[in-house]
Amino acid sequence: MKVALLYPPPWKIPARGEAVDTSRDGPPGDVQPGDLDADFFQLPYGLLSLGAEALRAGHQVKVLNLSGFAWTHVEGVLGALDADVYGMSCWTANRRGVALVADLVKRLRPRATVVVGGPHATPLAEPMLRHHPSVDVVCLGESEATFLELLARLERGRSLEGLAGAVVRAPSGLSRGPERPSIEDLDTLCAPQAYFASHIVMTSRGCPWACTFCGADTTWGRGFRGHSVAYTLDLLERALERLPVKMLQVKDDTFTTNRRRVLSLCEGILARGLRFEWSCDTRVDVLSDELLRAMRLAGCRRLSLGVESGSREVLARIDKKITPEKILQSAELARRYGIQVRFYMMVGNRGETRETLEETWAFLQRARPHQYLFSCLSIYPGTRDYHDAVAAGWLSPEVYFTGDFQEFKVPFDAPPEDVDFFEAFFQQHKGLRTLYRESAEECRAILARLGDHAGAHLDLACALLREGDPEGAEASAARALTLGHALPGLCHNALACAASARGDHALAARRLADALDADPQHPSVLRNFEALKPWLDAGGASGAAPPRLSAESDFQLLERTAQPCLPGPLPLDFAQWTPAEEPRRQPPLGPSESARRRLRLVTA
């Protein structure tokens, strides 16, 4: 069958120069720049998994990320793309776009089957089908087996009524099939990396905890399931083969739930000689000194921790099952091995008051994460917050079908007099913020704990540059290169910064050109190129003061705008159905070769 898997925009996005749609189909009246962050535009990993399963089963599959497309562009795409089945991933933030795309599909292809899944659709399956006649099926939770059976039934002309793990629109009305058990052996799934290039990987599903604001249970069920170590290592290896820059984000809900498994993964990464940097998300109570050291030696660069609050009272009310003391301890352990620590924080959880928020801010100063990011509480269907709010009478499920908000952001039970303070606090601290960087002395101590480690040498080089020691930085960056750093471009970038700090701008330009060759997608490298080249073109030393270059080696990836992971341009043949082929490796994203030549030419 011809299967189109779509990630819709959140609403009717206006094209450049086009008037904003002021109806309920357009953007919310209070939407602000940054409300749709980078995570929103990233294709849900589940669509890649469904696509891989369908391809392995012999179906023709298109996976299109339309999340950033203007509505007129969406209309053009769907007008050209004729499929038998259109599947969409529905989150609270794009629920209106899902409905709009479903209506458009049915107008253009009335005989096509429209299938919706995802964390927003699962708990609201029947209401979604009642409100949106253009949606034919809602797949519930973990959907690979359900989706494959659905395709098989359609291919054979069989009814979808009684389909396990789904609610379908049947002649007799809405029909909920029997519950489908969770996939017991995740290794039976086809790895998305067999067909798609993505810097995101998932190695497990589920979380044993049950925080009040989280809906992981609704999607995966209770408990934790992981791919085997061997399967995961193969998955990582295949993912790296497809990427021009060796960086991966492990987006498991709680990666280190099974510490022994992660230790085995780290051992396997080293044994296979896989050189890459990676990040993961986890909790502070499933970490240890042994584990964090092993993770850093295996390439872990950043640890994102769901901290939420520094208030013991709030942590207890949201059933987080951690304490401020445990947060401090785990952050310190990660810093001992040079792993960047990012705290995810929240405003407006149960029990939040002005005093608890001030307590959280004071706690952040003590904890000293490298970065922190605040978000306001959003009430997501399927969470305990949602069920309790509905039971209490102050939230109706209908609001998710009648409201034009992006997400339902509201303090859970805050005193009215504190709400304005919450808003002011969030506006003051919103966005990703940097709080802490190691000194050169701290980096030397980390190096001593890790041994002759390439990543630790580069961190030391960056610290030395911050402290005005370009000669020492040069030696450390060169050592990182010699040891085979996973991202040699960052080492060349540090060498460029050291040369520039010593006044040798010609050497800096050559080093920067080498950095562009090796790792063109790192923001530090691109920022330095964009700063240095105009200065050189304008006459270099005979002109204005040279730009100050940045050697920071933070875990950052300037994500290429290639489909389907991000909403970049579609290929010219996107609507043509041909037998599935393995995608070619994408060329690196960065300044053109001619631009690099000009950089060299000016400094020759």
C-alpha positions in Angstrom: 0.0 0.0 0.0 1.0 3.6 -0.4 1.5 5.1 3.0 2.1 8.8 3.8 3.2 9.5 7.4 2.8 13.2 8.2 3.8 15.5 11.0 1.4 18.4 10.5 1.9 22.1 11.4 0.3 23.3 14.6 -2.3 25.5 12.8 -2.6 27.4 9.5 0.8 29.1 9.4 0.8 32.1 7.1 3.3 32.3 4.2 5.7 35.2 4.2 3.8 38.4 3.4 0.5 36.7 3.8 -2.1 37.9 6.3 -2.5 35.9 9.5 -5.6 33.8 9.6 -7.6 35.3 12.5 -10.1 32.5 12.6 -9.8 29.5 15.0 -7.7 27.8 12.3 -4.9 30.4 12.6 -2.3 30.9 15.4 -3.4 31.6 18.9 -3.8 35.3 19.7 -1.2 35.2 22.4 1.4 33.1 20.5 4.9 34.6 20.9 8.2 33.9 19.1 9.9 30.9 20.7 6.6 29.3 21.8 7.3 26.7 19.1 10.8 25.6 20.2 13.2 23.4 18.3 11.8 20.2 19.9 8.4 20.9 18.3 9.7 20.8 14.8 11.7 17.6 15.3 9.8 14.7 13.7 8.4 12.3 16.4 10.6 9.2 16.6 7.4 7.1 16.5 6.7 8.1 12.9 10.2 6.8 11.9 9.5 3.6 13.7 6.1 3.1 11.9 7.8 4.0 8.6 10.5 1.4 9.1 8.0 -1.3 10.0 5.8 -0.5 7.0 8.8 -0.5 4.7 10.1 -3.8 6.0 6.6 -5.2 5.4 6.8 -4.3 1.8 4.7 -1.1 1.7 5.6 2.1 -0.1 6.2 4.8 2.5 6.6 8.6 2.5 7.5 10.3 5.8 7.0 14.1 5.5 7.7 16.7 8.2 5.2 19.6 7.5 5.5 21.1 10.9 7.0 24.4 9.7 5.2 24.6 6.4 2.9 27.5 5.5 -0.6 26.3 4.9 -0.6 27.1 1.2 2.5 24.8 1.0 0.7 22.1 2.9 -2.2 22.3 0.4 0.1 22.0 -2.5 2.0 19.0 -1.0 -1.2 17.1 -0.2 -2.7 18.0 -3.6 0.2 16.3 -5.3 0.6 13.3 -2.9 -1.9 10.5 -3.5 -1.7 7.8 -0.9 -4.0 5.0 0.3 -3.3 5.7 4.0 -2.4 9.0 5.7 -1.0 8.6 9.2 -0.4 11.5 11.6 1.3 12.0 14.9 -0.9 14.1 17.2 0.4 16.0 20.2 -1.4 18.7 22.2 0.6 21.4 20.4 -0.4 20.3 16.9 -3.8 18.9 17.5 -5.5 21.6 15.5 -3.1 21.0 12.6 -3.9 17.3 12.6 -7.6 18.1 12.3 -7.0 20.6 9.5 -4.8 18.1 7.5 -7.4 15.3 8.0 -10.1 17.6 6.6 -7.9 18.5 3.7 -7.0 14.9 2.9 -10.7 13.8 2.9 -11.6 16.7 0.5 -8.8 15.7 -1.8 -8.8 11.9 -1.4 -12.2 10.9 0.1 -11.4 7.2 -0.2 -8.2 7.4 1.7 -7.9 6.1 5.3 -6.8 8.8 7.8 -5.1 7.3 10.9 -4.0 9.3 13.9 -1.9 8.3 16.9 0.3 9.8 19.5 0.2 11.0 23.1 -2.7 13.4 22.6 -4.9 11.2 20.5 -4.5 8.1 22.7 -6.4 9.3 25.8 -8.9 11.3 23.7 -9.6 8.7 21.0 -13.4 8.7 21.1 -13.8 12.4 21.5 -11.4 13.0 18.7 -13.4 10.8 16.3 -16.6 12.5 17.4 -15.2 16.0 16.8 -13.3 15.2 13.6 -15.3 13.2 11.1 -12.3 13.2 8.7 -10.3 10.9 11.1 -11.1 7.2 10.5 -8.9 5.5 13.1 -7.1 6.4 16.3 -4.2 4.0 17.2 -3.7 3.8 20.9 -0.3 4.0 22.6 2.5 1.8 21.2 1.2 1.4 17.6 3.7 -0.6 15.4 1.8 -3.9 15.6 -1.6 -2.2 15.3 -0.6 -0.1 12.3 0.8 -3.2 10.5 -2.4 -5.1 11.1 -4.4 -2.1 9.9 -2.4 -2.0 6.6 -2.8 -5.7 6.1 -6.6 -5.5 6.6 -7.0 -2.6 4.2 -4.8 -4.4 1.6 -7.1 -7.4 1.8 -10.3 -5.4 1.8 -11.2 -6.4 5.4 -13.1 -4.4 7.9 -11.1 -2.5 10.6 -13.8 -3.1 13.2 -12.4 -5.0 16.2 -8.8 -4.0 15.5 -6.9 -4.5 18.7 -5.2 -1.3 20.0 -7.4 1.1 18.0 -10.7 2.9 18.0 -12.3 3.0 14.5 -15.2 4.6 12.8 -17.5 1.7 11.9 -21.0 1.6 10.3 -22.5 1.0 13.7 -20.6 3.9 15.3 -17.3 4.1 17.1 -15.7 0.8 17.9 -12.9 0.2 20.4 -11.0 -2.9 19.8 -9.5 -5.1 22.5 -6.4 -3.9 24.3 -3.2 -4.8 22.5 -0.4 -6.0 24.8 2.9 -4.1 24.9 5.6 -5.4 22.6 7.5 -7.7 25.0 10.7 -8.0 22.9 11.6 -4.6 21.4 14.4 -6.3 19.4 11.7 -7.6 17.1 11.1 -4.1 15.8 12.9 -2.7 12.7 15.4 0.0 13.7 14.4 3.3 12.1 18.1 3.8 11.3 17.8 1.0 8.7 15.9 3.5 6.5 16.3 7.0 7.9 19.1 9.3 9.0 18.4 10.9 12.4 20.6 12.2 15.2 17.9 11.0 17.7 17.8 7.4 18.9 15.6 5.6 21.4 16.9 2.5 23.1 14.1 1.8 25.6 10.4 2.6 26.3 8.6 3.5 29.4 9.4 4.8 32.9 8.7 3.1 36.2 7.8 6.4 37.9 4.5 8.3 37.7 5.0 12.0 38.0 1.7 13.8 38.0 2.4 16.0 34.9 3.8 13.2 32.7 1.8 11.0 30.3 4.5 8.3 29.5 2.2 5.6 31.0 -0.5 6.5 28.5 1.8 5.9 25.6 4.0 3.0 26.8 2.2 1.5 29.8 3.8 1.1 33.2 7.3 -0.2 33.5 10.5 -0.2 31.5 11.5 -2.2 28.5 14.8 -1.9 26.7 16.4 -3.1 23.5 19.2 -5.7 24.2 22.7 -4.4 24.4 23.7 -6.0 21.1 20.7 -4.6 19.3 21.3 -1.1 20.7 25.0 -1.2 19.7 24.0 -2.2 16.2 21.4 0.7 16.1 24.1 3.2 17.3 26.5 2.0 14.7 24.0 2.2 11.9 22.9 5.7 13.0 26.5 7.0 13.0 27.1 5.7 9.5 24.4 8.0 8.2 25.5 11.2 10.0 28.1 13.7 8.8 28.8 14.7 12.4 29.1 12.1 15.1 26.6 13.3 17.7 23.5 11.5 18.9 20.7 12.3 21.3 19.4 9.4 23.3 15.8 10.4 23.9 14.6 7.5 26.2 12.3 8.7 28.9 14.7 7.6 31.6 17.8 6.1 29.9 19.7 4.9 33.1 16.7 3.1 34.6 18.7 -0.2 34.3 22.2 0.9 35.3 23.7 -2.5 34.6 22.4 -2.3 31.0 23.9 1.1 30.5 27.3 0.0 31.9 27.2 -2.9 29.4 26.3 -0.4 26.6 29.3 1.8 27.5 31.6 -1.2 27.5 30.3 -2.2 24.1 30.7 1.3 22.7 34.4 1.3 23.7 34.9 -2.3 22.5 33.5 -1.6 19.1 35.6 1.6 18.8 32.5 3.8 18.3 33.7 7.4 18.6 30.8 9.8 19.0 29.4 12.3 21.5 26.0 11.8 23.0 23.4 13.1 25.4 20.6 11.4 27.3 17.7 12.2 29.6 17.3 10.6 33.0 16.6 11.0 36.7 18.9 12.0 39.5 18.1 8.8 41.5 19.4 6.3 38.9 22.9 7.6 38.7 26.2 6.6 40.4 29.8 7.5 40.4 30.7 4.3 38.5 28.0 4.8 35.9 28.8 8.4 35.2 32.5 7.7 34.8 31.7 4.9 32.3 29.2 7.1 30.4 31.8 9.9 30.0 34.5 7.5 28.8 32.0 6.2 26.3 31.3 9.6 24.9 28.4 11.0 27.0 28.7 14.8 26.9 25.4 16.0 28.4 23.0 14.8 31.0 19.5 16.3 31.0 17.8 15.8 34.3 14.1 16.2 35.1 14.5 18.3 38.3 11.3 20.4 38.1 11.7 22.2 41.4 14.1 22.9 44.3 11.2 22.8 46.8 10.9 19.6 48.8 7.1 20.3 49.2 6.6 20.7 45.4 8.7 17.6 44.6 6.5 15.6 47.1 3.2 16.9 45.7 4.1 15.9 42.1 5.2 12.5 43.2 8.7 13.0 41.9 10.2 10.7 44.5 13.5 12.7 44.7 14.9 15.2 47.2 16.9 18.4 46.8 19.8 16.6 48.4 19.8 13.8 45.8 19.7 16.4 43.0 22.8 18.2 44.4 24.6 14.9 44.8 24.0 13.7 41.3 24.8 17.0 39.7 28.1 17.0 41.5 28.9 13.4 40.5 28.3 14.3 36.8 30.5 17.4 37.1 33.3 15.3 38.5 33.7 13.7 35.1 33.0 16.8 32.9 29.5 15.8 31.9 27.5 18.9 31.1 24.4 19.0 33.3 21.1 20.5 32.1 18.2 20.9 34.5 14.6 20.9 33.2 12.6 23.1 35.6 8.9 23.9 35.9 6.7 26.7 37.1 3.2 26.1 38.3 3.2 22.5 39.6 1.1 21.3 42.5 1.9 23.2 45.6 3.7 26.0 43.8 3.7 29.4 45.5 5.8 32.5 45.3 7.9 31.1 48.2 8.5 27.7 46.6 9.6 29.4 43.3 12.0 31.7 45.2 13.2 28.6 47.0 13.8 26.9 43.6 15.8 29.9 42.3 18.0 29.8 45.4 18.5 26.1 44.9 19.6 26.5 41.3 22.4 28.7 42.5 23.6 26.0 44.9 23.2 23.2 42.4 25.1 24.9 39.6 23.9 23.0 36.6 25.7 24.1 33.4 22.3 24.9 31.9 18.7 25.2 33.0 15.5 25.5 31.1 12.1 26.5 32.7 8.8 25.6 31.3 5.3 26.3 32.5 3.1 23.5 33.6 1.0 22.2 30.7 -2.0 19.9 31.4 -1.7 17.1 29.0 -4.6 14.6 28.5 -3.8 11.2 30.0 -1.8 12.6 32.9 -2.7 12.5 36.6 -2.9 16.3 36.5 -5.5 16.0 33.7 -7.6 13.4 35.4 -7.6 15.2 38.8 -8.4 18.6 37.1 -11.3 17.1 35.3 -12.5 15.3 38.5 -12.2 18.6 40.4 -14.4 20.4 37.8 -12.1 23.1 36.7 -11.0 21.5 33.4 -13.3 20.1 30.7 -11.9 17.7 27.9 -13.9 19.9 25.5 -11.4 22.7 25.8 -8.9 20.7 23.8 -11.4 20.8 20.9 -12.7 24.3 21.3 -9.7 26.3 22.5 -7.1 27.8 20.1 -4.2 27.6 22.6 -1.0 25.8 21.7 -0.8 23.9 25.0 -3.1 24.3 28.1 -0.7 26.1 30.4 -2.1 26.9 33.8 -0.8 26.7 37.4 -2.4 23.7 39.0 -3.5 25.1 42.3 -1.6 28.4 42.8 -3.0 31.2 44.9 -4.4 33.8 42.5 -2.2 36.5 44.0 0.9 34.5 42.9 0.0 33.9 39.3 1.3 37.3 38.1 4.6 36.6 39.9 4.9 33.2 38.1 4.4 34.9 34.8 7.0 37.6 35.5 9.5 35.0 36.8 9.0 32.9 33.7 9.4 35.8 31.3 12.6 36.7 33.1 14.1 33.2 32.9 12.6 31.6 29.8 14.8 30.0 27.2 17.9 27.9 27.7 20.2 29.6 30.2 23.9 29.0 31.0 24.8 29.1 34.7 28.1 27.4 35.1 31.4 26.6 33.3 34.4 24.7 34.7 37.6 26.6 35.4 40.9 25.3 34.0 41.8 24.0 37.5 38.5 22.0 37.6 39.2 20.7 34.1 42.6 19.5 35.2 41.0 17.6 38.1 38.5 16.0 35.7 41.4 15.0 33.4 43.2 13.3 36.3 40.0 11.3 37.1 39.5 10.2 33.5 43.0 9.6 32.4 44.4 10.7 29.1 41.0 11.4 27.7 40.4 13.3 24.4 37.2 15.0 25.5 38.7 16.2 28.8 41.7 17.6 27.0 39.4 19.7 24.7 37.4 20.9 27.7 40.7 22.0 29.3 41.7 23.8 26.1 38.4 25.7 26.1 38.8 26.7 29.8 42.4 27.9 29.2 41.2 30.1 26.3 38.6 31.6 28.6 41.3 32.3 31.1 43.7 33.9 28.6 46.2 31.1 28.0 46.3 30.4 24.3 49.6 28.5 24.4 48.3 26.0 27.0 45.0 25.7 25.1 46.9 24.9 21.9 48.8 22.0 23.6 45.6 20.6 25.0 43.6 20.8 21.8 46.5 19.2 19.9 46.5 16.4 22.4 42.7 15.9 22.0 43.3 15.6 18.2 46.1 13.1 18.6 43.9 10.9 20.9 41.2 10.8 18.2 38.5 13.1 19.5 35.1 12.1 18.2 34.6 15.7 16.8 38.0 16.7 15.4 36.4 19.9 14.0 36.0 21.2 17.6 39.7 20.6 18.2 40.6 22.5 15.0 38.2 25.2 16.2 40.0 25.5 19.5 43.3 25.7 17.7 41.9 28.5 15.5 40.8 30.4 18.6 44.3 30.0 20.1 46.0 31.2 17.0 43.6 34.2 16.8 44.3 35.0 20.4 48.0 35.1 19.6 47.4 37.4 16.7 48.1 34.8 14.0 44.9 35.3 12.0 46.1 33.6 8.9 46.7 30.4 10.9 43.4 30.9 12.6 41.7 30.9 9.2 43.4 27.8 8.1 42.5 26.0 11.3 38.9 27.1 11.0 38.8 25.8 7.4 39.9 22.4 8.8 37.2 22.6 11.4 34.6 23.2 8.7 35.8 20.2 6.8 35.6 18.0 9.9 32.4 19.1 11.8 30.6 21.7 9.8 27.4 21.5 11.8 28.6 22.7 15.2 27.3 26.2 16.0 30.7 27.4 17.4 32.5 26.6 14.2 29.9 28.3 12.0 29.7 31.4 14.3 33.5 31.7 14.1 33.5 31.3 10.3 30.7 34.0 10.0 32.7 36.4 12.2 36.2 35.9 10.8 35.6 35.8 7.1 34.0 39.3 6.7 36.9 40.7 8.8 39.5 39.1 6.6 37.6 40.1 3.4 37.5 43.7 4.6 41.3 43.9 4.9 42.1 42.0 8.1 44.7 43.6 10.3 44.6 46.8 8.4 40.9 47.3 9.2 38.9 47.1 12.4 39.8 45.0 15.5 39.7 41.3 14.9 36.6 39.4 16.0 36.7 37.4 19.2 36.3 33.7 18.4 34.5 31.2 20.6 36.0 27.8 21.4 33.1 26.4 23.4 32.6 22.7 22.8 29.1 22.4 24.4 26.9 19.6 23.2 25.2 21.4 20.4 24.1 20.3 16.9 23.1 22.8 14.2 20.5 20.4 12.9 20.4 20.3 9.1 16.9 21.1 7.7 16.7 17.8 5.8 13.5 15.9 5.6 12.0 14.0 7.3 13.6 14.8 10.7 13.1 18.6 10.2 10.7 20.5 8.0 13.2 21.3 5.3 12.5 21.4 1.5 10.9 18.3 0.0 12.7 16.6 -2.9 11.3 17.3 -6.3 10.0 13.8 -6.6 8.3 13.7 -3.2 4.9 12.7 -4.7 6.3 10.0 -7.0 5.9 6.4 -5.7 8.8 4.2 -6.5 10.2 1.1 -4.7 11.8 2.1 -1.4 15.5 2.7 -1.6 18.0 3.4 1.2 18.5 7.2 1.4 21.9 8.4 0.3 24.2 9.8 2.8 23.6 13.6 3.1 26.5 16.0 2.3 27.6 18.0 5.3 25.8 21.3 6.0 28.1 24.3 6.1 29.7 27.0 4.1 30.3 26.1 0.5 33.6 24.9 -0.8 34.0 28.1 -2.7 33.5 30.1 0.5 36.2 28.0 2.2 38.5 28.6 -0.7 38.0 32.3 -0.4 38.8 32.1 3.3 42.1 30.4 2.4 42.8 32.7 -0.4 42.6 35.9 1.7 44.9 34.4 4.3 47.5 32.9 1.9 
